[in-house]
Amino acid sequence: MLVVYAMLAFVMLAPYVIYSGDYGITYVQARSLAANRFRSPAIDYRGAFLDPDRRFTPFRPPFVIETRGGLQAIFPPLGIVLAAPFVAIGDFAGMRAVSIASAAVIIWGAWRLLERR
């Protein structure tokens, strides 16, 4: 099953396409976290010099919230922390590798639960 998933992720799908909004905002925040050397999970808005009022930003509620530390995604930070090293090394391929590794852990855990029955 993981082989099929890996083939889909690395061979059949376009390499630089974000297939869901959740994936996209996680990728952007993981990239920002890695770029900030793991000091801040705030999402850097690179268009701020053109759009200081953030009228045209692609990051909008309810998917992001403004905190004292800056703009952050609403998703659990653990996923972003786990993805950031992979994004720093492999960019989009790193995100796909994290997804496949997560699927492997879930399948292994389910298999272990079935063994106990």
SEZA-330492 format. One record per residue (C-alpha): residue number from 0; residue in three letters; z, y, x. Coordinates in pm, 1 decimal. Example, Ala and Ser with C-alpha at 12.3 -4.5 7.8 and 13.67 -1.06 7.14 Angstrom:
SEZA-330492
<rec n="0" res="ALA" z="780.0" y="-450.0" x="1230.0"/>
<rec n="1" res="SER" z="714.0" y="-106.0" x="1367.0"/>
This chain:
SEZA-330492
<rec n="0" res="MET" z="0.0" y="0.0" x="0.0"/>
<rec n="1" res="LEU" z="84.1" y="240.5" x="281.7"/>
<rec n="2" res="VAL" z="-248.7" y="163.5" x="446.8"/>
<rec n="3" res="VAL" z="-431.0" y="267.0" x="129.6"/>
<rec n="4" res="TYR" z="-217.5" y="580.3" x="107.7"/>
<rec n="5" res="ALA" z="-289.7" y="665.6" x="473.2"/>
<rec n="6" res="MET" z="-663.3" y="606.6" x="423.8"/>
<rec n="7" res="LEU" z="-657.6" y="838.0" x="124.8"/>
<rec n="8" res="ALA" z="-461.0" y="1106.2" x="310.4"/>
<rec n="9" res="PHE" z="-645.9" y="1102.4" x="641.9"/>
<rec n="10" res="VAL" z="-997.5" y="975.2" x="561.5"/>
<rec n="11" res="MET" z="-1097.7" y="1041.6" x="203.0"/>
<rec n="12" res="LEU" z="-936.2" y="1378.4" x="126.5"/>
<rec n="13" res="ALA" z="-1054.4" y="1704.5" x="280.0"/>
<rec n="14" res="PRO" z="-824.8" y="1785.2" x="574.7"/>
<rec n="15" res="TYR" z="-751.2" y="2152.9" x="505.2"/>
<rec n="16" res="VAL" z="-706.1" y="2157.8" x="128.8"/>
<rec n="17" res="ILE" z="-380.5" y="2209.1" x="-56.2"/>
<rec n="18" res="TYR" z="-386.9" y="1979.9" x="-356.9"/>
<rec n="19" res="SER" z="-83.1" y="2117.8" x="-542.3"/>
<rec n="20" res="GLY" z="120.6" y="2435.9" x="-554.9"/>
<rec n="21" res="ASP" z="438.7" y="2251.4" x="-459.2"/>
<rec n="22" res="TYR" z="270.4" y="2113.4" x="-148.1"/>
<rec n="23" res="GLY" z="131.7" y="2455.7" x="-60.9"/>
<rec n="24" res="ILE" z="457.2" y="2648.1" x="-82.6"/>
<rec n="25" res="THR" z="637.4" y="2371.4" x="108.3"/>
<rec n="26" res="TYR" z="371.0" y="2390.0" x="379.5"/>
<rec n="27" res="VAL" z="395.2" y="2769.5" x="406.2"/>
<rec n="28" res="GLN" z="775.1" y="2765.3" x="424.2"/>
<rec n="29" res="ALA" z="777.8" y="2478.9" x="677.5"/>
<rec n="30" res="ARG" z="527.2" y="2668.9" x="891.0"/>
<rec n="31" res="SER" z="741.0" y="2984.5" x="869.7"/>
<rec n="32" res="LEU" z="1055.0" y="2789.1" x="958.8"/>
<rec n="33" res="ALA" z="885.9" y="2640.7" x="1266.2"/>
<rec n="34" res="ALA" z="742.6" y="2980.7" x="1365.5"/>
<rec n="35" res="ASN" z="1091.7" y="3133.6" x="1337.1"/>
<rec n="36" res="ARG" z="1223.5" y="2861.1" x="1571.8"/>
<rec n="37" res="PHE" z="1430.7" y="2706.4" x="1290.0"/>
<rec n="38" res="ARG" z="1646.1" y="3019.1" x="1256.8"/>
<rec n="39" res="SER" z="1529.8" y="3139.7" x="915.1"/>
<rec n="40" res="PRO" z="1371.0" y="2965.0" x="617.2"/>
<rec n="41" res="ALA" z="1227.2" y="3294.8" x="492.6"/>
<rec n="42" res="ILE" z="856.6" y="3292.9" x="413.3"/>
<rec n="43" res="ASP" z="670.1" y="3547.2" x="623.0"/>
<rec n="44" res="TYR" z="424.0" y="3749.6" x="417.1"/>
<rec n="45" res="ARG" z="147.9" y="3819.0" x="666.3"/>
<rec n="46" res="GLY" z="-24.4" y="4059.8" x="428.2"/>
<rec n="47" res="ALA" z="273.6" y="4297.0" x="410.0"/>
<rec n="48" res="PHE" z="98.8" y="4561.0" x="622.0"/>
<rec n="49" res="LEU" z="-174.6" y="4583.1" x="356.1"/>
<rec n="50" res="ASP" z="44.5" y="4515.8" x="52.8"/>
<rec n="51" res="PRO" z="398.4" y="4645.3" x="121.1"/>
<rec n="52" res="ASP" z="491.0" y="4632.3" x="-249.8"/>
<rec n="53" res="ARG" z="381.0" y="4265.7" x="-270.7"/>
<rec n="54" res="ARG" z="159.3" y="4328.9" x="-571.4"/>
<rec n="55" res="PHE" z="-104.5" y="4081.3" x="-452.8"/>
<rec n="56" res="THR" z="109.5" y="3815.8" x="-286.0"/>
<rec n="57" res="PRO" z="28.8" y="3454.0" x="-374.4"/>
<rec n="58" res="PHE" z="402.3" y="3374.0" x="-380.0"/>
<rec n="59" res="ARG" z="539.5" y="3447.8" x="-725.2"/>
<rec n="60" res="PRO" z="838.3" y="3344.8" x="-933.9"/>
<rec n="61" res="PRO" z="932.5" y="3087.6" x="-1051.9"/>
<rec n="62" res="PHE" z="817.3" y="2912.8" x="-732.1"/>
<rec n="63" res="VAL" z="989.4" y="3154.3" x="-493.8"/>
<rec n="64" res="ILE" z="1306.4" y="3361.4" x="-504.6"/>
<rec n="65" res="GLU" z="1408.5" y="3671.0" x="-314.2"/>
<rec n="66" res="THR" z="1731.7" y="3618.5" x="-118.8"/>
<rec n="67" res="ARG" z="1919.9" y="3834.5" x="129.6"/>
<rec n="68" res="GLY" z="1740.6" y="3642.6" x="403.5"/>
<rec n="69" res="GLY" z="1395.0" y="3697.6" x="257.4"/>
<rec n="70" res="LEU" z="1152.5" y="3517.2" x="29.3"/>
<rec n="71" res="GLN" z="1224.5" y="3143.8" x="-9.5"/>
<rec n="72" res="ALA" z="1080.4" y="2854.9" x="-208.3"/>
<rec n="73" res="ILE" z="1279.4" y="2708.8" x="-495.9"/>
<rec n="74" res="PHE" z="1244.4" y="2357.2" x="-357.2"/>
<rec n="75" res="PRO" z="1527.1" y="2181.0" x="-170.0"/>
<rec n="76" res="PRO" z="1550.0" y="2305.9" x="189.0"/>
<rec n="77" res="LEU" z="1593.6" y="1955.0" x="330.9"/>
<rec n="78" res="GLY" z="1227.4" y="1877.3" x="262.0"/>
<rec n="79" res="ILE" z="1120.7" y="2192.4" x="443.2"/>
<rec n="80" res="VAL" z="1349.7" y="2117.7" x="739.4"/>
<rec n="81" res="LEU" z="1209.1" y="1763.7" x="765.0"/>
<rec n="82" res="ALA" z="848.9" y="1883.0" x="736.5"/>
<rec n="83" res="ALA" z="870.9" y="2177.8" x="979.1"/>
<rec n="84" res="PRO" z="853.8" y="1978.9" x="1307.9"/>
<rec n="85" res="PHE" z="556.3" y="1780.3" x="1178.3"/>
<rec n="86" res="VAL" z="382.2" y="2099.0" x="1063.3"/>
<rec n="87" res="ALA" z="448.1" y="2258.4" x="1403.0"/>
<rec n="88" res="ILE" z="284.7" y="1961.0" x="1575.6"/>
<rec n="89" res="GLY" z="10.7" y="1860.4" x="1332.7"/>
<rec n="90" res="ASP" z="-36.5" y="2143.3" x="1079.8"/>
<rec n="91" res="PHE" z="-184.5" y="1991.8" x="759.4"/>
<rec n="92" res="ALA" z="-201.3" y="1643.7" x="912.9"/>
<rec n="93" res="GLY" z="169.7" y="1676.5" x="988.7"/>
<rec n="94" res="MET" z="242.5" y="1741.1" x="621.7"/>
<rec n="95" res="ARG" z="44.6" y="1433.2" x="525.1"/>
<rec n="96" res="ALA" z="227.8" y="1228.2" x="789.6"/>
<rec n="97" res="VAL" z="562.6" y="1336.1" x="641.4"/>
<rec n="98" res="SER" z="442.0" y="1225.6" x="297.0"/>
<rec n="99" res="ILE" z="338.7" y="884.0" x="427.1"/>
<rec n="100" res="ALA" z="665.3" y="841.5" x="619.0"/>
<rec n="101" res="SER" z="858.8" y="935.8" x="304.3"/>
<rec n="102" res="ALA" z="663.3" y="680.5" x="102.5"/>
<rec n="103" res="ALA" z="743.8" y="416.6" x="365.8"/>
<rec n="104" res="VAL" z="1116.3" y="492.9" x="341.5"/>
<rec n="105" res="ILE" z="1106.4" y="477.7" x="-39.4"/>
<rec n="106" res="ILE" z="916.1" y="147.1" x="-40.1"/>
<rec n="107" res="TRP" z="1156.1" y="1.7" x="218.3"/>
<rec n="108" res="GLY" z="1456.1" y="114.7" x="11.2"/>
<rec n="109" res="ALA" z="1312.1" y="-35.2" x="-306.5"/>
<rec n="110" res="TRP" z="1241.1" y="-361.3" x="-122.9"/>
<rec n="111" res="ARG" z="1600.5" y="-371.7" x="4.2"/>
<rec n="112" res="LEU" z="1730.1" y="-319.4" x="-349.9"/>
<rec n="113" res="LEU" z="1514.3" y="-606.8" x="-475.9"/>
<rec n="114" res="GLU" z="1653.3" y="-837.7" x="-206.4"/>
<rec n="115" res="ARG" z="2004.6" y="-790.1" x="-343.3"/>
<rec n="116" res="ARG" z="1913.1" y="-910.1" x="-692.3"/>
